[in-house]
Amino acid sequence: MNYFDLTGKVAVVTGAGRGLGAALAVGLAQAGADLALVTNSTPAEGTASKVHGLGRKAITIQADVSDHSKLSGIIDKTVEEFGRIDILVNNAGIIRRTPAAEHSYKDWEDVLNVNLNSVFVLSQEAGKRMIAQGSGKIINIASMLSFQGGINVPGYTASKHAVVGLTKQLGNEWASKGVQVNAIAPGYMATDNTEALRDDPVRSAQILDRIPAGRWGTGEDLAGAAIFLASSASDYMSGHVLCVDGGWMNR
């Protein structure tokens, strides 16, 4: 089990105040990591309390990841506090649901700014540190809409397709430098982003009918995959997209 031991590792998780980000952060702490919890408007104190309850250290960093001038400060503060950064989980994301013909450019720009541009900038800032120390793990959160087109979400779909491409590109450049870049593609998860779908009886039934597991996923369902990709167990994986989807892609 030492393959999955993260004791002494330092992880940055964006969007860590709630939902998938909080569950991913707690999962990494359970495996032994200390955490820098990045959040915008949602306080991360609840997540920090859970991390502390596991005997791990945690700091909270309030930052709007769409403001790219602030992103280097996230990595700087983490290194200042802990002395290093070993794991970056690019989880923060937003979605805007509007038919493509009515989708405003502002919605398009807002989604791409958070879901793609911040992933590149944070990966670049963390990657510099990881390359210098000769090791590191970057985990990007992709989506089922990294593979499919979806409906009424042009900006989100474009951003998540691009996240997969970026994952592969960075993986190609950095694998030889000891830095593995991979992604997790969650299936349909019970989060704020899917609330509109879950509240729609027709769409909810259509989605559940396609999931072999027969249920919506939870943040806890992703924790094991994150621990795997953050640990030495995945040292020979690069540019891979791991689907955690209850079997959705099999159908």
C-alpha positions as CSV (number, residue, x, y, z in Angstrom):
1,M,0.0,0.0,0.0
2,N,3.0,2.3,0.1
3,Y,2.4,2.9,-3.6
4,F,-0.6,5.1,-2.6
5,D,0.9,6.8,0.5
6,L,1.0,10.6,0.2
7,T,2.6,11.3,3.5
8,G,4.8,14.3,3.3
9,K,3.3,15.4,0.0
10,V,1.7,18.9,-0.5
11,A,-1.4,19.2,-2.7
12,V,-3.2,22.3,-4.1
13,V,-6.9,21.7,-4.9
14,T,-8.9,24.5,-6.6
15,G,-12.6,24.8,-6.0
16,A,-12.1,23.0,-2.6
17,G,-14.9,24.7,-0.7
18,R,-17.6,22.3,-1.7
19,G,-18.7,19.5,-4.0
20,L,-16.1,17.5,-5.9
21,G,-13.2,19.7,-4.8
22,A,-13.9,19.2,-1.1
23,A,-14.2,15.5,-1.5
24,L,-11.0,15.3,-3.5
25,A,-9.1,17.3,-0.9
26,V,-10.3,15.2,1.9
27,G,-9.4,12.0,0.0
28,L,-5.9,13.2,-0.5
29,A,-5.6,14.1,3.2
30,Q,-6.8,10.6,4.1
31,A,-3.8,9.3,2.0
32,G,-1.5,11.6,4.0
33,A,-1.2,14.8,2.0
34,D,-1.2,18.3,3.4
35,L,-3.5,20.7,1.6
36,A,-3.7,24.2,0.2
37,L,-7.4,24.7,-0.4
38,V,-8.3,27.3,-3.0
39,T,-11.7,28.7,-3.2
40,N,-13.5,31.8,-4.5
41,S,-16.8,32.7,-2.9
42,T,-17.4,29.5,-1.0
43,P,-15.5,29.3,2.3
44,A,-13.1,26.4,2.6
45,E,-13.1,26.3,6.4
46,G,-15.4,23.2,6.5
47,T,-13.0,21.3,4.2
48,A,-10.0,22.5,6.2
49,S,-11.6,21.3,9.4
50,K,-12.0,17.8,7.9
51,V,-8.4,17.8,6.8
52,H,-7.2,18.9,10.3
53,G,-9.4,16.1,11.8
54,L,-7.4,13.6,9.8
55,G,-4.2,14.9,11.4
56,R,-3.0,16.8,8.2
57,K,-2.2,20.4,7.7
58,A,-4.3,22.7,5.6
59,I,-4.3,26.4,4.6
60,T,-7.1,28.2,2.8
61,I,-6.4,30.5,-0.1
62,Q,-9.2,32.8,-1.4
63,A,-8.7,33.5,-5.1
64,D,-10.8,34.0,-8.2
65,V,-9.1,31.7,-10.7
66,S,-10.6,33.7,-13.6
67,D,-8.2,36.5,-12.5
68,H,-5.0,35.0,-14.0
69,S,-2.8,37.7,-12.5
70,K,-3.5,36.1,-9.0
71,L,-2.7,32.5,-9.9
72,S,1.1,32.6,-9.4
73,G,0.3,33.8,-5.9
74,I,-1.5,30.6,-5.1
75,I,1.6,28.5,-5.9
76,D,3.9,31.0,-4.2
77,K,1.8,31.0,-1.0
78,T,1.7,27.2,-0.9
79,V,5.5,26.9,-1.3
80,E,6.0,29.6,1.3
81,E,3.8,27.7,3.8
82,F,4.9,24.1,3.1
83,G,8.2,24.5,1.3
84,R,7.1,22.6,-1.8
85,I,4.3,21.5,-4.0
86,D,3.9,17.9,-5.2
87,I,0.3,17.7,-6.4
88,L,-2.0,20.1,-8.3
89,V,-5.7,19.3,-8.8
90,N,-7.3,21.7,-11.3
91,N,-10.9,21.2,-10.2
92,A,-12.5,24.6,-10.3
93,G,-15.1,25.0,-13.0
94,I,-18.3,26.7,-14.0
95,I,-21.0,25.9,-16.5
96,R,-23.5,28.1,-18.4
97,R,-26.6,26.5,-19.9
98,T,-28.0,28.3,-22.9
99,P,-28.9,27.1,-26.4
100,A,-25.9,27.7,-28.7
101,A,-27.8,30.2,-30.9
102,E,-28.4,32.3,-27.7
103,H,-25.2,31.6,-25.9
104,S,-23.6,35.0,-25.1
105,Y,-20.0,35.7,-25.8
106,K,-19.6,36.7,-22.1
107,D,-20.8,33.3,-21.0
108,W,-18.4,31.7,-23.5
109,E,-15.5,33.8,-22.3
110,D,-16.3,33.3,-18.6
111,V,-16.4,29.5,-18.9
112,L,-13.2,29.3,-21.0
113,N,-11.4,31.6,-18.5
114,V,-12.2,29.4,-15.5
115,N,-12.2,26.0,-17.1
116,L,-9.3,26.2,-19.4
117,N,-7.2,29.3,-19.1
118,S,-6.7,28.9,-15.3
119,V,-5.8,25.3,-15.8
120,F,-3.0,26.3,-18.2
121,V,-1.7,29.1,-16.0
122,L,-1.8,27.1,-12.7
123,S,-0.2,24.1,-14.4
124,Q,2.5,26.3,-15.8
125,E,3.2,27.9,-12.4
126,A,3.2,24.6,-10.5
127,G,5.0,22.8,-13.3
128,K,8.0,25.1,-13.0
129,R,8.4,24.2,-9.4
130,M,7.8,20.5,-10.0
131,I,10.3,20.4,-12.9
132,A,12.9,22.1,-10.6
133,Q,12.4,19.4,-7.9
134,G,12.2,16.6,-10.4
135,S,8.8,15.3,-9.4
136,G,5.2,16.2,-9.4
137,K,1.6,15.2,-10.2
138,I,-1.0,17.4,-12.0
139,I,-4.5,16.1,-12.2
140,N,-7.0,18.0,-14.4
141,I,-10.7,17.5,-14.0
142,A,-12.2,16.7,-17.4
143,S,-15.8,15.6,-18.1
144,M,-18.0,13.2,-20.1
145,L,-18.3,16.3,-22.3
146,S,-14.6,16.0,-23.1
147,F,-15.8,13.2,-25.4
148,Q,-19.3,14.2,-26.3
149,G,-21.0,17.4,-27.5
150,G,-23.8,17.8,-24.9
151,I,-26.8,20.1,-25.3
152,N,-27.0,23.8,-24.5
153,V,-23.4,24.0,-23.1
154,P,-21.1,25.1,-26.0
155,G,-18.6,26.9,-23.8
156,Y,-18.3,24.1,-21.3
157,T,-18.0,21.4,-23.9
158,A,-15.3,23.3,-25.7
159,S,-13.4,23.9,-22.5
160,K,-13.5,20.3,-21.4
161,H,-12.4,19.0,-24.8
162,A,-9.5,21.5,-24.6
163,V,-8.6,20.3,-21.0
164,V,-8.0,16.8,-22.4
165,G,-5.8,18.2,-25.2
166,L,-3.8,20.3,-22.7
167,T,-3.4,17.3,-20.4
168,K,-1.9,15.3,-23.3
169,Q,0.4,18.1,-24.4
170,L,1.8,18.8,-21.0
171,G,2.2,15.1,-20.3
172,N,4.3,14.8,-23.4
173,E,6.6,17.6,-22.4
174,W,7.0,16.9,-18.7
175,A,6.9,13.1,-18.3
176,S,10.7,12.9,-18.9
177,K,11.2,15.5,-16.2
178,G,9.5,13.5,-13.5
179,V,6.1,15.3,-13.7
180,Q,3.0,13.3,-14.6
181,V,0.0,15.1,-16.0
182,N,-3.2,13.2,-16.2
183,A,-7.0,13.8,-16.0
184,I,-10.1,12.4,-14.4
185,A,-13.3,12.5,-16.4
186,P,-16.2,12.3,-13.9
187,G,-19.5,10.9,-15.0
188,Y,-22.8,12.5,-14.1
189,M,-22.2,13.6,-10.5
190,A,-24.6,15.0,-7.9
191,T,-23.2,18.5,-7.7
192,D,-24.4,22.1,-8.2
193,N,-23.4,21.9,-11.9
194,T,-25.9,19.1,-12.5
195,E,-28.7,20.4,-10.3
196,A,-30.7,21.5,-13.4
197,L,-30.4,18.1,-15.0
198,R,-31.4,16.3,-11.8
199,D,-34.4,18.5,-11.3
200,D,-35.6,17.7,-14.8
201,P,-37.5,14.4,-14.6
202,V,-37.1,13.6,-18.3
203,R,-33.4,14.4,-18.6
204,S,-32.6,12.8,-15.2
205,A,-34.4,9.6,-16.2
206,Q,-32.6,9.6,-19.6
207,I,-29.2,9.9,-17.9
208,L,-29.9,7.3,-15.2
209,D,-31.1,4.8,-17.8
210,R,-27.7,5.0,-19.5
211,I,-25.5,4.6,-16.4
212,P,-24.9,0.9,-15.7
213,A,-24.3,1.7,-12.0
214,G,-27.8,3.0,-11.9
215,R,-27.1,6.2,-9.8
216,W,-25.5,9.6,-10.0
217,G,-21.9,9.7,-8.8
218,T,-20.6,11.5,-5.7
219,G,-17.4,13.3,-4.9
220,E,-16.2,10.4,-2.8
221,D,-16.4,8.2,-5.9
222,L,-13.5,10.3,-7.3
223,A,-11.3,10.2,-4.3
224,G,-9.6,6.9,-5.1
225,A,-8.8,7.9,-8.6
226,A,-7.3,11.1,-7.4
227,I,-5.1,9.3,-4.8
228,F,-4.0,6.9,-7.6
229,L,-3.0,9.7,-10.0
230,A,-1.4,11.7,-7.2
231,S,0.7,8.7,-5.9
232,S,3.7,6.8,-7.1
233,A,1.3,4.1,-8.3
234,S,0.8,6.1,-11.4
235,D,4.4,7.1,-12.1
236,Y,4.3,5.5,-15.6
237,M,1.1,7.2,-16.7
238,S,1.2,10.3,-18.7
239,G,-1.6,12.2,-20.6
240,H,-4.2,9.7,-19.6
241,V,-7.9,10.5,-19.1
242,L,-9.4,8.2,-16.4
243,C,-13.2,7.9,-16.7
244,V,-15.0,7.6,-13.3
245,D,-18.5,7.4,-14.7
246,G,-20.4,4.4,-13.4
247,G,-20.0,2.8,-16.8
248,W,-21.5,5.7,-18.8
249,M,-18.9,5.5,-21.6
250,N,-19.4,1.8,-22.0
251,R,-22.9,2.4,-23.3
